[in-house]
Amino acid sequence: MSELTREEVVAEVRTWVEENWDTEITVAEWWQRMADARYSHPLLPENAGGRGYPRPLARAVAQTMGEMNVIGPPIGLGTMLAAPTLAAHATQDQIDRLVPPMLNGQSAWCQLFSEPGAGSDLAGLQTKADRDGDEWIINGQKVWTSSGHQADMGMLIARTDTDQPKHQGISYFAFEMIQDGVDVRPLVEMTGAALFNEVFITDARVHDDNRIAETGMGWRVANTTLGEERASLGAGGTGAIGVQPGQIAGNLDRKCGEVIGPAVKARLGHSGSHKSVTDALIGISQKLGNVADPVLRQKLMKLYSLEKINGYNTQRAKAGGTRTGGEGNIAKLINAELNRQYREVGNAVIGADGMVMGSATAGEGMIQNMTLFSPAPSIYGGTDQVQRNIIGERVLGLPKEPGPAKETPFAELPKNQ
Ligand SMILES: Cc1cc2nc3c(=O)[nH]c(=O)nc-3n(C[C@H](O)[C@H](O)[C@H](O)COP(=O)(O)OP(=O)(O)OC[C@H]3O[C@@H](n4cnc5c(N)ncnc54)[C@H](O)[C@@H]3O)c2cc1C
C-alpha cells in the first residue's frame, strides 16, 4: 500500500467519492461507507480499520475530500488521538470493540488528562482508580476537557498506585462518559464559545476490559497520545470539512445535503473554497483593496513563508524522516507562532474592523474569532515553554530540571493544589 504515489491515492479517492457521495444519505451512512472503504483514518494499520498509509498519503485522502467539498472523516479526539493510541497499545479485542465506532462516527471521544493541579506537570495527576473486582472506581476532577460535553467516551489517565514513583503508578482507561458519577460542566472562553469543560468524577466505574496496556503503564500509553497530539496540532488542518461525530452532537441522522452547505460556507469563515489561512487573508486584503500596500505585502509574504516552512517541516517529520526526534515539538511551536502571526497580520489587513465583531465586518468575523482564540494554541497540547523544555532535554541533551528523585513514591511528593 505504502508504495502508492500521492497522485494514485488522490485519483482513487476521487473515484471513490464520485461513486459514493450522496447528499440524500445520512451522515451516519456516509461515514459507514467511508469506514468500510478504510478511508476514515487510512494512517491506522489494517488490523485497526486503516490502510497503513504513511502520513503524507493519509493526509492526501482527507485533503482530496476537502477539495471535493464533501464531508470529511469524523473529526475530534477519537480519530485524532484515541484511535492511533489504541492501535499502538490495545489488545486486538479492544481495538475491535472501540475503534470501529470512531471510524464510522458513532462514538465521539474526549481527553481526560489535565487536572486543576496537573497540566504541564501531567504526571502529578491525582484522579484515583481503585480496583473493585472486575471494575475500577474512579474519583477526581479533570479540566480543560475539549468537547467533553459531546463525548461518548474519554481517554482517562488515573492513578492506580501511589506507592510507585509518579510516572509509574498511572493507568490508562477507555472511559464511558454517559454514566452516573460523571458531571460535565462547560467553561465559556473569551470567544464566547464553550469548547471545553471541567469534568467531576465521583464513584464512576470502568470495566477492567477497558484498561489499555498493563496496570501502571499508563504513562507510556499517554505519551503516545501526547505525541500524536503534538504532531497533529503542528500539522494544522487538512482542509477537509469537519463534522462532529457521536451520539450527542446530533449530526448522525441528518442528511449529508443538509449539513454540507453551511459547513462549506463556514470553512475559513468565508468564500467556501479550500484555502490556507494566509490565502484567505490575501483574499480579504484583495477585496479591501489594500493588498498593494508595501508593508502589508511584506507581512503577508513573511506569513506565507512561515506557513510553508512549517508545512515542509511537518511533512518531513510525518514522512518518518525525523532526525532529531524534536520535529513534532518544533511543529507545535511554529503552529502557535503562526496563530499569533495570523492575529497580527489579520488585524493589519482589516484595520478598524478588528475592533468590532460580526459577519458584516471585513472577513465576516473570521479574523476577530482567530484573534480571541490565538492564545490557545500556545497552551493546549503542552505549552510553548514545555515544548522548549522537551527539546532542551531530549534533543539537545541539556540537564533535566531540578526536582525530587525520580524514584520517590508519589505519596511522598509535595502536591500541586
Ligand atoms: C483550548 C484548550 C484545550 C484543551 N483541551 C484539553 C483536553 O481536551 N484535555 C486535556 O486533558 N487538556 C486540555 N487542555 C489543557 C492543556 O493541555 C493545559 O492547559 C496545558 O498542558 C497547561 O497546563 P496548565 O493549564 O495546568 O498550566 P500550568 O502547567 O499551570 O502552567 C502555567 C504556566 O507555567 C509554565 N510552566 C509550567 N511548568 C513549567 C516548566 N517546568 N518550565 C517552564 N514553564 C513552565 C507554563 O508554560 C505556563 O505558562 C486544553 C487547553 C486549552 C487552552
The ligand as an SDF file (V2000), in Angstrom:
LIG
                    3D

 53 58  0  0  0  0  0  0  0  0999 V2000
   -8.0880   25.3280   24.1930 C   0  0  0  0  0  0  0  0  0  0  0  0
   -7.5490   24.2740   25.1080 C   0  0  0  0  0  0  0  0  0  0  0  0
   -7.9930   22.9780   25.0020 C   0  0  0  0  0  0  0  0  0  0  0  0
   -7.5110   21.9900   25.8660 C   0  0  0  0  0  0  0  0  0  0  0  0
   -8.0210   20.7170   25.7460 N   0  0  0  0  0  0  0  0  0  0  0  0
   -7.6320   19.7570   26.6290 C   0  0  0  0  0  0  0  0  0  0  0  0
   -8.2370   18.4740   26.5950 C   0  0  0  0  0  0  0  0  0  0  0  0
   -9.1060   18.1900   25.7810 O   0  0  0  0  0  0  0  0  0  0  0  0
   -7.8510   17.5660   27.5100 N   0  0  0  0  0  0  0  0  0  0  0  0
   -6.8880   17.8220   28.4350 C   0  0  0  0  0  0  0  0  0  0  0  0
   -6.5820   16.9250   29.2120 O   0  0  0  0  0  0  0  0  0  0  0  0
   -6.2900   19.0540   28.4980 N   0  0  0  0  0  0  0  0  0  0  0  0
   -6.6510   20.0140   27.6180 C   0  0  0  0  0  0  0  0  0  0  0  0
   -6.0710   21.2850   27.6730 N   0  0  0  0  0  0  0  0  0  0  0  0
   -5.1490   21.5580   28.7590 C   0  0  0  0  0  0  0  0  0  0  0  0
   -3.7220   21.8340   28.3810 C   0  0  0  0  0  0  0  0  0  0  0  0
   -3.0600   20.6640   28.0000 O   0  0  0  0  0  0  0  0  0  0  0  0
   -3.0790   22.5180   29.6020 C   0  0  0  0  0  0  0  0  0  0  0  0
   -3.7040   23.7670   29.7580 O   0  0  0  0  0  0  0  0  0  0  0  0
   -1.5970   22.6970   29.4420 C   0  0  0  0  0  0  0  0  0  0  0  0
   -0.9400   21.4690   29.4760 O   0  0  0  0  0  0  0  0  0  0  0  0
   -1.0120   23.6300   30.5280 C   0  0  0  0  0  0  0  0  0  0  0  0
   -1.3830   23.2260   31.8020 O   0  0  0  0  0  0  0  0  0  0  0  0
   -1.9940   24.2670   32.8550 P   0  0  0  0  0  0  0  0  0  0  0  0
   -3.1160   24.9900   32.1850 O   0  0  0  0  0  0  0  0  0  0  0  0
   -2.2910   23.5000   34.0920 O   0  0  0  0  0  0  0  0  0  0  0  0
   -0.8510   25.3160   33.1030 O   0  0  0  0  0  0  0  0  0  0  0  0
    0.3860   25.1730   34.1000 P   0  0  0  0  0  0  0  0  0  0  0  0
    1.0020   23.8430   33.9280 O   0  0  0  0  0  0  0  0  0  0  0  0
   -0.0660   25.5550   35.4580 O   0  0  0  0  0  0  0  0  0  0  0  0
    1.3620   26.2500   33.5290 O   0  0  0  0  0  0  0  0  0  0  0  0
    1.2400   27.6640   33.8300 C   0  0  0  0  0  0  0  0  0  0  0  0
    2.3960   28.3960   33.1700 C   0  0  0  0  0  0  0  0  0  0  0  0
    3.6370   27.9310   33.7210 O   0  0  0  0  0  0  0  0  0  0  0  0
    4.5090   27.4560   32.7060 C   0  0  0  0  0  0  0  0  0  0  0  0
    5.2440   26.2800   33.1770 N   0  0  0  0  0  0  0  0  0  0  0  0
    4.7370   25.2200   33.8510 C   0  0  0  0  0  0  0  0  0  0  0  0
    5.7050   24.3250   34.1140 N   0  0  0  0  0  0  0  0  0  0  0  0
    6.8500   24.8090   33.5590 C   0  0  0  0  0  0  0  0  0  0  0  0
    8.1700   24.3270   33.4780 C   0  0  0  0  0  0  0  0  0  0  0  0
    8.5370   23.1730   34.0190 N   0  0  0  0  0  0  0  0  0  0  0  0
    9.0910   25.0970   32.8230 N   0  0  0  0  0  0  0  0  0  0  0  0
    8.7440   26.2870   32.2550 C   0  0  0  0  0  0  0  0  0  0  0  0
    7.4720   26.8030   32.3190 N   0  0  0  0  0  0  0  0  0  0  0  0
    6.5510   26.0660   32.9540 C   0  0  0  0  0  0  0  0  0  0  0  0
    3.6010   27.0630   31.5560 C   0  0  0  0  0  0  0  0  0  0  0  0
    4.2620   27.0910   30.3150 O   0  0  0  0  0  0  0  0  0  0  0  0
    2.5000   28.1180   31.6470 C   0  0  0  0  0  0  0  0  0  0  0  0
    2.9110   29.2960   31.0090 O   0  0  0  0  0  0  0  0  0  0  0  0
   -6.5330   22.2940   26.8290 C   0  0  0  0  0  0  0  0  0  0  0  0
   -6.0710   23.6150   26.9260 C   0  0  0  0  0  0  0  0  0  0  0  0
   -6.5690   24.5990   26.0940 C   0  0  0  0  0  0  0  0  0  0  0  0
   -6.0580   26.0140   26.2200 C   0  0  0  0  0  0  0  0  0  0  0  0
  1  2  1  0
  2  3  1  0
  2 52  2  0
  3  4  2  0
  4  5  1  0
  4 50  1  0
  5  6  2  0
  6  7  1  0
  6 13  1  0
  7  8  2  0
  7  9  1  0
  9 10  1  0
 10 11  2  0
 10 12  1  0
 12 13  2  0
 13 14  1  0
 14 15  1  0
 14 50  1  0
 15 16  1  0
 16 17  1  0
 16 18  1  0
 18 19  1  0
 18 20  1  0
 20 21  1  0
 20 22  1  0
 22 23  1  0
 23 24  1  0
 24 25  2  0
 24 26  1  0
 24 27  1  0
 27 28  1  0
 28 29  2  0
 28 30  1  0
 28 31  1  0
 31 32  1  0
 32 33  1  0
 33 34  1  0
 33 48  1  0
 34 35  1  0
 35 36  1  0
 35 46  1  0
 36 37  1  0
 36 45  1  0
 37 38  2  0
 38 39  1  0
 39 40  1  0
 39 45  2  0
 40 41  1  0
 40 42  2  0
 42 43  1  0
 43 44  2  0
 44 45  1  0
 46 47  1  0
 46 48  1  0
 48 49  1  0
 50 51  2  0
 51 52  1  0
 52 53  1  0
M  END
$$$$
